[in-house]
Amino acid sequence: MAKDTKTNAMRKLDSMKIPYREHYYTDTEALSGVEVAAVLGENPAQVFKTLVTVAKSGAHYVFLVPVAEELDLKKAAAAVGEKAVSMLKAKELLPLTGYIHGGCSPIGMKKFFTTTIHLSAQAFDTILFSGGRIGFQIEMSLAELQKVIPFQLKDIIVAASSR
């Protein structure tokens, strides 16, 4: 895949004139987020995975957590005011968001879903997350991301002591 290929997420950022950096790992075997961070030479705590959930109410929510961490479904539900949330089935991801598993970006989904980012993101000048296609990552500041999608920062990961 050519590095000049743009994803929906990148086109949206370009159209809004929001600065970001592109990172590519299309020529690697990296699959997991931790592998992606290693291939890119980035701190895994600074690289976030995009997770889409469905609540008992039927509403959908997006959560970004560091790639080496696990989403705490109870904390996630509390963060969005729901009784419970569960992970969206992989086969439901493309029709809902327009993205495939492993290439889901919080930017440029078919429609906006309430988005929560783990509060550890505040510790970094920039964070990295999927650029909307496997092999593509976007790096930007939270301040710039907030101009594109509204989000809240909450503690939504499984505590280290309970893993």
C-alpha positions in Angstrom: 0.0 0.0 0.0 1.4 3.4 -1.0 2.3 5.8 1.8 0.4 8.5 -0.2 -2.9 6.6 0.3 -5.2 8.5 2.6 -7.8 6.9 4.9 -11.2 8.5 5.8 -9.6 9.6 9.1 -6.7 11.3 7.4 -9.0 13.0 4.8 -11.2 14.3 7.6 -8.1 15.8 9.4 -6.8 17.2 6.1 -10.2 18.8 5.3 -10.2 20.4 8.8 -6.6 21.5 8.5 -5.7 19.7 11.7 -2.0 18.8 12.1 -1.1 15.1 12.6 1.8 12.7 11.8 1.3 9.5 9.8 3.1 6.3 10.8 3.1 3.2 8.6 3.8 -0.4 9.4 2.3 -2.0 6.2 5.5 -3.8 5.4 5.7 -5.7 8.8 4.0 -8.7 10.3 2.8 -6.6 13.4 -0.6 -7.6 14.5 -1.2 -6.7 18.1 -1.0 -3.1 19.4 2.1 -3.9 21.4 3.8 -5.3 18.2 2.8 -2.1 16.3 4.3 0.1 19.1 7.5 -1.9 18.9 7.7 -1.8 15.1 7.2 2.0 15.2 9.7 2.4 18.1 7.0 4.0 20.2 6.2 3.7 23.9 3.2 1.2 24.2 1.7 3.5 26.8 1.4 6.2 24.1 -0.1 4.0 21.5 -3.9 3.5 21.9 -6.3 0.9 20.5 -9.9 1.8 19.5 -12.5 -0.4 21.0 -16.2 -0.2 20.1 -18.8 -1.4 22.6 -22.6 -1.8 22.8 -24.6 -1.1 26.0 -27.6 -2.9 27.3 -29.6 0.2 26.1 -28.4 -0.6 22.5 -26.2 2.5 22.4 -22.7 2.2 21.0 -19.6 3.7 22.7 -16.0 4.1 21.6 -13.1 3.7 24.1 -9.4 4.3 23.5 -7.0 2.5 25.8 -3.2 2.0 25.7 -2.4 -1.1 23.6 -0.9 -3.1 26.5 -3.9 -2.5 28.7 -7.4 -4.0 28.9 -10.7 -2.2 28.9 -12.5 -2.5 32.3 -16.1 -3.0 31.1 -17.5 -2.0 34.5 -15.5 1.3 34.6 -16.3 1.9 30.9 -20.1 1.5 31.5 -19.9 3.8 34.5 -17.9 6.4 32.5 -20.8 6.6 29.9 -23.7 6.3 32.4 -24.7 2.8 31.4 -25.4 -0.3 33.6 -23.2 -2.5 31.4 -21.3 -2.5 28.1 -19.9 -5.4 26.1 -17.4 -5.5 23.2 -19.1 -5.2 19.8 -18.8 -8.4 17.7 -16.1 -8.1 15.0 -18.6 -8.9 12.2 -20.7 -5.9 13.4 -17.8 -3.4 13.3 -17.6 -2.7 9.5 -21.4 -2.1 9.0 -21.5 0.1 12.1 -18.3 2.2 11.8 -17.0 1.7 8.2 -13.8 0.2 9.7 -12.5 -3.3 10.0 -11.1 -5.0 13.1 -7.5 -3.8 13.6 -8.1 -0.7 11.5 -10.7 1.1 13.5 -10.1 4.8 14.0 -12.0 7.1 16.4 -12.0 9.6 13.5 -14.2 9.2 10.4 -16.6 6.6 11.6 -20.0 6.4 9.7 -21.5 8.3 12.6 -20.1 9.7 15.9 -20.3 7.7 19.0 -19.6 9.0 22.6 -15.9 8.6 23.0 -13.8 8.1 26.1 -10.0 8.0 26.2 -8.1 6.6 29.2 -6.8 9.4 31.3 -3.2 8.3 30.9 -3.2 10.0 27.5 -2.8 13.3 29.3 0.8 12.3 30.2 1.9 12.6 26.6 2.3 15.5 24.2 0.8 13.3 21.5 -0.8 9.9 21.3 -1.0 7.4 18.4 -4.1 5.5 17.3 -5.3 3.7 14.2 -5.4 5.8 11.1 -8.4 3.9 9.8 -6.7 1.0 8.0 -4.4 -1.8 9.2 -0.8 -0.6 8.8 -1.7 3.1 9.3 -1.3 5.1 12.6 -2.1 8.7 13.3 -0.2 10.7 15.9 -1.6 13.9 17.3 -2.2 15.9 20.5 -5.3 15.5 22.5 -6.0 19.3 22.0 -6.0 18.8 18.2 -8.1 15.5 18.5 -10.7 17.4 20.6 -11.2 19.7 17.6 -12.3 16.7 15.5 -14.2 14.5 18.0 -15.5 15.4 21.5 -14.2 13.0 24.1 -13.9 12.6 27.8 -10.9 11.3 29.8 -11.6 8.7 32.4 -10.0 5.7 34.2 -11.3 2.9 32.1 -8.6 0.2 32.2 -8.3 -2.9 34.4 -6.2 -2.2 37.4 -2.8 -3.8 37.3 -3.5 -5.6 40.6 -6.5 -7.4 39.1 -4.8 -8.7 36.0 
